[in-house]
Amino acid sequence: MSNAAKKDPISSAQKAAEDSYSAKDIQVLEGLEPVRLRPGMYIGGTDDRALHHLFAEVIDNSMDEAVAGHASRIEVELDNEGFLSVSDNGRGIPIDPHPKHKDQSALEVIMTTLHAGGKFSSDAYETSGGLHGVGVSVVNALSDLLEVEVARNKQLYKMQFQRGKAITKLQNLGPINNRRGTKVRFHPDPQIFGKNAKFKPAKLFRMTRAKAYLQRGVEIRWKCAPELVEELDAIPNQASFHFPNGLADFLRETIGSKVTVTNDLFAGQSKKQKGHGHVEWAVTWSPQGYGDADSFIRSYCNTVPTPGGGTHEAGLRAAITKGLRAYADIAGMGKKVSNVTPDDVMHGVGALVSVFISNPEFQGQTKDRLSNSEAAKIVEAAVRDPFDHWLASSPKDAQKLLEWAIENAEDRLRRKRARDVKRKSATKRLRLPGKLADCSRKGSEDTELFIVEGDSAGGSAKQARNRITQAILPLRGKILNVESAGLDKISRNAEINDLSTALGVGIGRKFDIDDLRYERVIIMTDADVDGAHIAALLITFFYRYMSELIHQGRLYMAMPPLYKMTQGGKTAYAIDDAHREELAANFFTGKGKIDIGRFKGLGEMMAAQLKVTTMDPKTRNLARITIDAENLPSTEALVETLMGKRADLRYQYIQDHAQFVEEVDV
């Protein structure tokens, strides 16, 4: 055998494989085909969030016109056919032939070509939220029909597209004297988002209103077909938004009637200067927290929400932390703040910050996080001096804020010292032999605590569990309703103390997710009205005093069956009446009577049944408890209405929603 053959032996199979892979296998995607093939690369997926991101891309273009001073009004409309329209009274998309693509108008190039737009230089827009140049073309690619109307130079033009391709030429519809700007009307493609995908009016309404807060000079009009607005949405089908105080108005509405550390908000905006970033902010602090979180910072860049934060948020934190430390030095409290960290200063904060800069750099096509390093310097420079003046002009508020930060630091250090001391096991501290059946695994990885009602259900659960990873804590009936009880009563409640001790954490401000002894906490109650009430009481407790547990997705509801159904040798379990009817129609297809038994409670179920239906990770269903972070004021109001002290609010709620109640067999 030759030396060459020894160095590079090629089998006949390898050679055949090489020969079969040729130029014909190289696929070239043209136009907007890549978007339709891989929509997740451009809008993050095809779920509900991605669907509503289409609206964000379209309204961002209109907002850019408003920020640039060319538009004063934006109109948003959702019609009963599922089409969403966004129009503005700006300059209108150019319709003249494109100098490079002479056979196409600029409008067609923008709508059908990725990375085509007027925002890559500062000639057309000094700042904009659409610098990637893929926004409206991606919306076009993912719509089964999109129409654009442009009013320019007192002429009205129209063009239609389908799944990214033009289906009509640019049409001149004739003269028009009372209109200017651009209107985009589109319908999401069911081939991409599913045949049942629809825009949610309440979500669109909140997104529209938020945009109005971000640009003081713009009026945004909202309209929705009345039949699309359900009673539970609690939104109008027509509205007009114009907020002269911008983010300050936004923050006041967000915090509602919450108690704040300082009497006044710290709010303001920097002067607009060409070539420099423009910043607006509004900040407050509340010891009550904000629904599912102790603190929040909502940030925006060129009116685009950045839920992942970024450098502009870092600039805000730096300005406030440095400013408070500098004031403490002046006030002779420098030593007391020596241990204060930015997290201590920002604990309990509710903040909004909006920055307008040229050439923003976002992480990802959905623009979740701002990464420009200069944004931090721009925001810090804009906020620092006004914050120093605000502290100096309000000595009482400054003193309260200093004491708040110092208290947070001391509390953090106390918790750190407590963690450094080896904790006794929760079972020993409970001193309730047999009450907590703990799991044997030492670490928290993949462990679960089932909170069950009563000793009977607890007995069945202990037999059905995996002793290595699953712990059982039975409770005596219904726990205290924490929404209508004082802190002293809560702190003395035995069931709450047992629960807190079993979890290994404190409650309220003493809660630390790092101390949690289990990876998941699962509420497991009977599938009846009493079980639902106990679950509601437990969820209210976690929402009020261990909200981080929900925020991190660690709280779940078990889904035990209500019925056992048998026919011949077939057995199935139904969660509720609707599921029972579905199984009767689709699962039990043979002849003969279907025997249906109704479980009175978890304690009545055999351990094997409870295991396979409710506790075994391979066969069970869990419902994760979540909170709508975008609508915290509504969540707060609902918890207060349903669980608070005022019975009249509950009575009114029942009256308002009685029409949605359906009678069921019990």
NUDOKE-748250 format. One record per residue (C-alpha): residue number from 1; residue in one letter; y, z, x. Coordinates in steps of 0.5 Angstrom, whole numbers, plus 500, padded with zeros to 3 digits. Each point is the difference from the previous one (the first is absolute). Layout:
<pts>
NUM:a:Y:Z:X
...
</pts>
This chain:
<pts>
1:m:500:500:500
2:s:507:498:503
3:n:505:505:501
4:a:505:498:495
5:a:494:501:495
6:k:499:507:502
7:k:508:501:499
8:d:501:497:493
9:p:493:500:496
10:i:501:497:494
11:s:495:500:494
12:s:499:494:496
13:a:502:505:494
14:q:507:501:503
15:k:501:493:502
16:a:499:498:492
17:a:505:506:498
18:e:505:497:505
19:d:499:493:497
20:s:501:502:493
21:y:506:504:501
22:s:506:494:501
23:a:507:498:498
24:k:498:499:493
25:d:498:508:499
26:i:508:501:502
27:q:503:501:494
28:v:508:499:499
29:l:503:504:494
30:e:507:496:498
31:g:506:503:496
32:l:499:506:497
33:e:492:500:500
34:p:499:506:505
35:v:504:504:495
36:r:495:498:494
37:l:494:501:505
38:r:502:507:503
39:p:505:503:495
40:g:499:507:503
41:m:503:497:507
42:y:507:499:496
43:i:500:505:495
44:g:495:505:502
45:g:495:499:495
46:t:499:498:492
47:d:500:506:497
48:d:506:503:495
49:r:504:502:506
50:a:500:493:503
51:l:501:497:493
52:h:507:504:499
53:h:502:498:508
54:l:501:493:497
55:f:505:502:496
56:a:503:504:506
57:e:500:494:504
58:v:504:496:495
59:i:505:505:498
60:d:501:501:508
61:n:503:493:500
62:s:505:502:494
63:m:502:507:504
64:d:502:496:506
65:e:505:496:496
66:a:503:506:497
67:v:500:504:507
68:a:503:494:503
69:g:506:500:495
70:h:498:494:496
71:a:496:503:494
72:s:503:505:495
73:r:494:500:495
74:i:493:499:500
75:e:495:499:494
76:v:493:502:499
77:e:496:498:494
78:l:492:501:499
79:d:499:496:494
80:n:494:500:495
81:e:496:495:504
82:g:500:504:506
83:f:505:496:504
84:l:505:503:504
85:s:507:498:501
86:v:505:502:505
87:s:507:497:500
88:d:507:501:504
89:n:507:497:500
90:g:500:499:507
91:r:501:493:504
92:g:493:497:498
93:i:495:497:504
94:p:502:494:504
95:i:497:494:496
96:d:503:494:505
97:p:495:496:504
98:h:497:505:506
99:p:502:497:507
100:k:493:500:503
101:h:496:499:494
102:k:505:494:497
103:d:495:498:494
104:q:500:507:498
105:s:506:505:497
106:a:502:506:503
107:l:497:504:494
108:e:493:496:500
109:v:500:502:508
110:i:501:507:498
111:m:495:501:495
112:t:495:496:503
113:t:500:502:508
114:l:499:506:503
115:h:505:503:505
116:a:506:496:496
117:g:506:503:498
118:g:507:501:502
119:k:499:507:503
120:f:498:499:507
121:s:507:499:502
122:s:506:504:498
123:d:504:494:498
124:a:498:501:493
125:y:498:507:499
126:e:502:506:505
127:t:495:504:497
128:s:494:499:496
129:g:493:503:498
130:g:497:493:500
131:l:500:498:508
132:h:493:498:500
133:g:501:494:496
134:v:494:500:496
135:g:502:504:494
136:v:501:495:494
137:s:495:495:503
138:v:495:505:500
139:v:502:502:493
140:n:499:492:498
141:a:494:500:503
142:l:497:505:496
143:s:503:498:493
144:d:496:495:496
145:l:507:498:497
146:l:507:501:504
147:e:507:497:497
148:v:506:500:504
149:e:507:499:497
150:v:506:499:505
151:a:507:500:497
152:r:505:497:506
153:n:506:496:500
154:k:500:501:492
155:q:493:496:500
156:l:494:503:497
157:y:493:498:504
158:k:493:502:499
159:m:493:499:503
160:q:493:502:498
161:f:495:502:505
162:q:492:502:499
163:r:496:504:505
164:g:505:498:505
165:k:501:493:499
166:a:506:496:497
167:i:497:497:493
168:t:507:497:498
169:k:506:497:504
170:l:507:504:501
171:q:503:498:493
172:n:507:500:499
173:l:501:503:493
174:g:508:498:500
175:p:506:504:500
176:i:501:507:498
177:n:506:504:501
178:n:499:507:498
179:r:494:502:505
180:r:499:500:508
181:g:494:503:504
182:t:492:500:500
183:k:495:501:495
184:v:493:501:502
185:r:495:500:494
186:f:492:501:502
187:h:493:502:497
188:p:495:504:505
189:d:494:495:501
190:p:494:503:497
191:q:495:497:505
192:i:503:504:505
193:f:502:507:496
194:g:495:500:495
195:k:500:497:493
196:n:502:507:497
197:a:506:501:505
198:k:506:502:497
199:f:507:502:502
200:k:501:507:498
201:p:507:501:497
202:a:501:507:502
203:k:499:499:507
204:l:505:494:500
205:f:505:504:496
206:r:500:505:506
207:m:500:495:505
208:t:506:496:497
209:r:504:507:499
210:a:498:502:507
211:k:504:493:503
212:a:506:502:496
213:y:501:507:504
214:l:499:496:506
215:q:506:495:499
216:r:506:504:497
217:g:504:493:498
218:v:494:497:496
219:e:498:500:493
220:i:493:499:498
221:r:498:499:493
222:w:493:501:498
223:k:496:497:494
224:c:493:500:498
225:a:497:497:493
226:p:499:506:496
227:e:493:499:498
228:l:498:502:508
229:v:504:506:500
230:e:495:506:498
231:e:502:506:497
232:l:497:504:506
233:d:504:496:505
234:a:507:503:497
235:i:504:495:503
236:p:505:495:496
237:n:499:493:499
238:q:507:499:502
239:a:505:503:505
240:s:505:499:504
241:f:501:504:507
242:h:506:501:504
243:f:501:506:505
244:p:507:501:503
245:n:497:506:504
246:g:494:496:503
247:l:495:505:503
248:a:503:506:498
249:d:499:498:493
250:f:493:498:501
251:l:499:507:504
252:r:503:504:494
253:e:495:497:495
254:t:494:501:504
255:i:501:507:501
256:g:502:501:493
257:s:501:508:499
258:k:497:502:506
259:v:503:506:504
260:t:503:498:506
261:v:501:504:507
262:t:507:497:500
263:n:505:500:494
264:d:502:493:502
265:l:496:493:502
266:f:502:498:507
267:a:501:492:499
268:g:504:495:502
269:q:501:493:503
270:s:502:497:507
271:k:506:494:500
272:k:497:493:500
273:q:502:497:506
274:k:497:493:502
275:g:495:500:506
276:h:498:508:498
277:g:496:503:496
278:h:502:503:493
279:v:497:506:498
280:e:500:504:493
281:w:496:507:499
282:a:499:506:495
283:v:497:506:502
284:t:498:507:497
285:w:495:505:501
286:s:496:504:495
287:p:495:506:500
288:q:497:498:494
289:g:497:493:503
290:y:499:494:497
291:g:494:499:496
292:d:495:498:504
293:a:503:501:507
294:d:505:506:503
295:s:504:494:503
296:f:502:493:499
297:i:504:495:504
298:r:501:493:496
299:s:502:495:505
300:y:503:493:499
301:c:502:494:505
302:n:504:494:497
303:t:498:503:493
304:v:493:499:502
305:p:496:507:499
306:t:496:502:506
307:p:495:505:497
308:g:497:501:507
309:g:507:502:503
310:g:502:498:507
311:t:505:501:505
312:h:506:500:495
313:e:497:507:497
314:a:499:502:507
315:g:507:499:501
316:l:502:504:494
317:r:495:506:502
318:a:504:500:507
319:a:507:500:497
320:i:498:506:496
321:t:496:504:505
322:k:505:499:505
323:g:506:502:496
324:l:497:506:497
325:r:498:503:507
326:a:508:498:502
327:y:502:504:494
328:a:496:506:502
329:d:503:500:507
330:i:507:500:497
331:a:498:505:495
332:g:497:505:506
333:m:493:499:497
334:g:497:495:506
335:k:494:505:502
336:k:498:501:492
337:v:499:492:500
338:s:497:499:507
339:n:493:500:496
340:v:502:495:495
341:t:497:493:500
342:p:502:494:496
343:d:494:502:495
344:d:503:506:499
345:v:507:497:498
346:m:497:495:496
347:h:495:504:496
348:g:502:500:493
349:v:505:494:501
350:g:501:495:495
351:a:503:494:503
352:l:502:493:499
353:v:503:495:506
354:s:501:493:499
355:v:502:496:506
356:f:503:493:501
357:i:499:496:507
358:s:499:493:502
359:n:493:498:503
360:p:496:506:497
361:e:493:500:503
362:f:494:502:495
363:q:493:502:501
364:g:496:496:496
365:q:502:494:495
366:t:501:506:494
367:k:505:503:504
368:d:498:507:500
369:r:503:503:506
370:l:506:498:504
371:s:499:500:507
372:n:507:498:503
373:s:501:505:506
374:e:508:499:499
375:a:499:502:493
376:a:499:507:502
377:k:507:500:504
378:i:504:497:494
379:v:498:505:495
380:e:500:506:505
381:a:507:497:502
382:a:502:499:493
383:v:498:507:497
384:r:501:505:505
385:d:508:500:500
386:p:500:501:492
387:f:495:505:500
388:d:504:504:505
389:h:506:500:496
390:w:496:501:494
391:l:497:507:503
392:a:507:502:503
393:s:503:499:493
394:s:495:504:496
395:p:498:506:504
396:k:496:503:494
397:d:496:494:500
398:a:499:500:507
399:q:498:507:501
400:k:495:499:494
401:l:497:494:504
402:l:499:503:506
403:e:497:506:497
404:w:495:495:497
405:a:498:497:506
406:i:499:507:504
407:e:496:502:494
408:n:496:494:500
409:a:499:501:508
410:e:498:507:499
411:d:495:498:495
412:r:497:495:504
413:l:499:504:506
414:r:497:506:496
415:r:495:495:497
416:k:498:497:507
417:r:499:507:502
418:a:495:501:495
419:r:496:494:501
420:d:500:503:507
421:v:496:506:498
422:k:493:499:498
423:r:499:500:493
424:k:495:503:496
425:s:495:496:496
426:a:503:499:493
427:t:493:503:497
428:k:502:507:504
429:r:507:500:498
430:l:498:499:492
431:r:496:506:500
432:l:497:497:494
433:p:492:499:502
434:g:497:494:496
435:k:507:498:498
436:l:501:494:505
437:a:494:497:502
438:d:502:497:507
439:c:498:494:503
440:s:496:501:507
441:r:504:494:504
442:k:505:504:504
443:g:505:494:501
444:s:504:497:494
445:e:498:493:501
446:d:497:497:494
447:t:499:507:496
448:e:502:501:493
449:l:502:506:496
450:f:498:500:492
451:i:504:504:496
452:v:496:501:493
453:e:501:504:494
454:g:496:506:499
455:d:493:503:503
456:s:496:496:496
457:a:503:493:502
458:g:500:503:507
459:g:493:502:500
460:s:498:493:499
461:a:505:497:505
462:k:497:505:505
463:q:493:497:499
464:a:502:493:500
465:r:505:500:506
466:n:499:498:507
467:r:500:506:503
468:i:502:497:507
469:t:506:497:498
470:q:502:503:492
471:a:503:506:499
472:i:500:503:492
473:l:506:505:498
474:p:499:502:493
475:l:506:502:496
476:r:500:505:494
477:g:503:495:494
478:k:507:498:500
479:i:504:502:506
480:l:507:502:499
481:n:505:494:498
482:v:505:501:506
483:e:505:495:497
484:s:502:506:495
485:a:499:506:505
486:g:504:503:505
487:l:498:501:507
488:d:499:507:500
489:k:495:499:494
490:i:497:494:504
491:s:499:504:507
492:r:496:505:496
493:n:495:496:496
494:a:493:501:503
495:e:498:493:498
496:i:505:496:504
497:n:500:505:506
498:d:492:499:500
499:l:502:492:500
500:s:505:501:505
501:t:495:504:505
502:a:494:495:499
503:l:505:494:502
504:g:502:504:506
505:v:508:499:498
506:g:506:503:498
507:i:504:498:494
508:g:507:497:499
509:r:503:500:507
510:k:495:503:503
511:f:495:495:499
512:d:498:496:506
513:i:495:494:499
514:d:497:501:507
515:d:497:507:498
516:l:496:496:494
517:r:493:502:501
518:y:497:494:496
519:e:501:493:500
520:r:500:499:493
521:v:502:504:494
522:i:496:498:494
523:i:502:503:493
524:m:493:500:496
525:t:501:502:492
526:d:497:499:494
527:a:501:493:497
528:d:503:503:494
529:v:507:502:497
530:d:499:507:503
531:g:498:497:507
532:a:506:495:500
533:h:505:506:499
534:i:497:504:506
535:a:501:494:504
536:a:507:499:498
537:l:501:507:502
538:l:497:499:507
539:i:504:494:501
540:t:506:503:498
541:f:499:506:505
542:f:499:495:505
543:y:506:496:499
544:r:504:505:500
545:y:498:505:506
546:m:495:495:504
547:s:503:493:499
548:e:499:498:507
549:l:492:500:498
550:i:502:495:494
551:h:505:496:505
552:q:494:499:505
553:g:495:498:495
554:r:495:506:501
555:l:500:502:492
556:y:495:497:496
557:m:497:501:492
558:a:493:499:499
559:m:497:496:495
560:p:495:503:496
561:p:496:497:495
562:l:501:502:492
563:y:494:496:498
564:k:493:499:502
565:m:497:494:497
566:t:492:498:500
567:q:496:494:497
568:g:493:499:502
569:g:500:501:507
570:k:507:499:502
571:t:506:505:501
572:a:507:500:500
573:y:506:505:500
574:a:506:498:497
575:i:507:503:502
576:d:503:500:493
577:d:500:497:493
578:a:502:493:503
579:h:495:500:505
580:r:495:502:496
581:e:501:494:495
582:e:500:495:506
583:l:494:503:503
584:a:497:499:493
585:a:502:493:499
586:n:499:497:507
587:f:495:505:504
588:f:495:502:494
589:t:497:493:498
590:g:493:501:498
591:k:498:502:493
592:g:499:507:498
593:k:505:506:498
594:i:505:502:506
595:d:499:508:500
596:i:507:503:502
597:g:501:507:502
598:r:507:503:501
599:f:500:505:506
600:k:504:507:498
601:g:502:501:507
602:l:498:499:507
603:g:496:507:500
604:e:495:496:495
605:m:499:495:504
606:m:494:500:505
607:a:501:501:507
608:a:497:493:501
609:q:504:497:495
610:l:507:503:502
611:k:498:498:507
612:v:499:492:499
613:t:506:499:495
614:t:505:505:503
615:m:499:502:507
616:d:496:496:504
617:p:505:495:504
618:k:495:494:499
619:t:500:500:493
620:r:506:504:497
621:n:507:498:498
622:l:506:504:502
623:a:507:499:498
624:r:506:501:505
625:i:506:504:498
626:t:506:496:502
627:i:507:501:498
628:d:505:494:499
629:a:505:501:506
630:e:505:495:497
631:n:501:503:494
632:l:500:508:502
633:p:506:502:495
634:s:495:497:494
635:t:494:504:503
636:e:504:506:500
637:a:503:500:493
638:l:493:498:498
639:v:497:507:503
640:e:505:504:498
641:t:499:497:493
642:l:493:501:499
643:m:499:506:504
644:g:506:504:500
645:k:503:506:496
646:r:503:496:494
647:a:496:498:495
648:d:505:496:496
649:l:500:495:506
650:r:492:500:499
651:y:501:499:492
652:q:505:494:501
653:y:495:497:505
654:i:494:500:495
655:q:505:498:494
656:d:502:494:505
657:h:493:498:502
658:a:496:501:494
659:q:499:493:498
660:f:496:499:507
661:v:495:505:498
662:e:493:497:498
663:e:495:504:496
664:v:493:501:503
665:d:494:503:498
666:v:499:507:503
</pts>
